[in-house]
Amino acid sequence: MRQRALWRVGPYLRPHKKRICFIAGSAMLSIGAQLSIPLIAKAAIDGPITDGDKQGLVPLFVLAVVLGLFELSLT
């Protein structure tokens, strides 16, 4: 019964298929960027911070900022 109700919505969603795919894709990319930022922080702590290498922090910081802005633009 519930499946029939979902199939009945299909014709109304069909004209918006490209938009729905774009929204789903951008949501997945945004989630991926959001999940990778803590991994970059972990890499910074385990690598340059532990070694005392301040110059090694710069690329990781830039990468985290770029991913944050990328996530913001997708959201």
C-alpha positions, -999 to 999 in steps of 0.1 A, spaced: 0 0 0 27 25 9 48 15 -21 19 24 -44 17 58 -29 54 64 -36 50 52 -72 21 76 -77 44 105 -69 68 96 -97 51 114 -126 51 146 -105 88 143 -97 99 133 -132 102 169 -146 125 177 -117 148 147 -120 179 167 -128 174 190 -98 168 161 -75 200 144 -87 220 176 -83 207 181 -48 215 145 -38 250 147 -53 258 181 -37 246 167 -3 269 137 -6 299 159 -16 291 182 13 290 153 38 322 140 24 340 174 28 325 177 63 338 143 73 373 148 60 380 180 80 385 161 113 408 137 95 429 167 84 431 179 120 442 144 131 469 144 104 480 178 116 482 167 152 500 134 145 524 150 119 536 186 120 524 194 156 541 163 171 573 170 151 573 207 158 572 216 121 552 248 117 557 250 80 540 216 76 508 230 92 503 255 64 492 231 36 469 212 60 454 245 72 448 257 36 432 223 28 409 225 58 398 260 49 392 251 12 372 221 22 352 242 46 344 267 19 336 240 -5 311 225 20 296 259 26 291 265 -11 274 231 -15 251 237 15 
